Amino acid sequence: MEWILASASPRRKQFLAELVPQFEIIPARGEENGGALSGAALVQTLATQKAQEVAALPIARGKAVLGADTVVCLAGEVLGKPKDEEDAARMLAALSGKTHEVYTGVCISYPDKDGTRKTLVAADCTKVLFETLSEEQIKAYIATGSPMDKAGAYGIQDGGLVKEITGSFSNVVGLPIELCKTLIARVEGGQVLDETENKEKKDVETCD
């Protein structure tokens, strides 16, 4: 099976390379629309939009396309990428000293034996406890520029922000390796749900 990653994220590229020896990178460019959804439902919807957008391109014919989306949720509020430094400071101050959830949705759009396309969609969730951050620490971190392209305005790989996690580390970075390994094995081994069944039995690792 030939693969395409529908993301320009260097972190997702790094993780997928551990599972798939060779793949193309064709980032999805369309506008994301998750409506009023939140948590696992939101990231699965957005990941599906990304995978299906790239899968519709002529270059993707006969290839499996993997799309992913990550959001941070704090007390029911979805924290995406910050709009500006002020927004980043607001998010980091809100996360300081508290536990939040990180959801990553993964969608694989793949060609079936009869030539039609089907999808396999799932989500993973990790609980993250933040360190208590001072205003000076938040300002210094924002000054690095790292928060500006990350959901929740932080990258766990940057260090010094997270006190404890429960669940997948790679999920927080942007691509849950164990979940992807399972989905990829299903696609390449032909052991996947048909499209109708898949919609009713999406795999979701919750934070309950």
C-alpha angles and dihedrals in degrees: 000000000000115000139209126194110214093207139079092208111128089207093056090045090054094050096044089051087065089061106030118042095207133018141149124242116225110160119215111243103184125113113269116236119183097154113201094335123124141188118357094358092054098049092045091052094048094044089052092051091053095046094046093047092057093038089060092062117101091236090061095059110132093005134109115241123204119201126180139184131187131198136174118225123199118182090333096313116120113225112199127171112320118256093216142340092283090055090048091053090050092052095047092048090051092049094046112118093354138105118243138170128247116203125192121186121203125196127183118195107195139173114252124215091263092055097255123121125245133180136226114196132184142151138212130203132204127188114224127193113202126215115244104263127203122222089252092053091050092050092048092050093048089050089064089064092226097117095058099080098037134089110252090016095271144086117215089210090063091074132217096065107077125064100183141353133201112202136007119001093198089053089063091048090054113272125056103222099197093048092047090049090056094047094046091050090053092051096045093042094047091238098128134126118255114253097262094047091045092058090055097043107040114169109242127173104202131198094232 
